[in-house]
Amino acid sequence: ALAAAPVAYYDEVRRTMRRRDLTIWLERWGEAVVEGARLAARELDLVHGDPPARAAAFAAGRDAPQFTIADYRADAAVGPEEARADLEALLDAGRIELVPGSRGLRFTLAQG
């Protein structure tokens, strides 16, 4: 996951060094660990069940590839916890991807 966007990763390392604050780098590293675990679970066929129909319809009907959790909440008319669960199910299914460094608030449709 870190190698997928090396320029962004090095930029985060640079900002971390300049600010002398590990927060930015630790968030990105944590996102990469979670993405690696999610990918391994899919490859080992440990992810079962389909995302909720409203979440699948939202992803399938997107004109723009990027969206926020707020976009999904507005479209699906759900609260924050339900929106997060729906988007996690889409992530687990490999239909969307988390935009690195977005603190879990921005997503993009999966390629392919």
Beta strands, then each sheet from edge to edge (+ up, - down):
strand 1: 66-68
strand 2: 96-98
strand 3: 106-109
sheet 1: 1+ 3- 2+
end
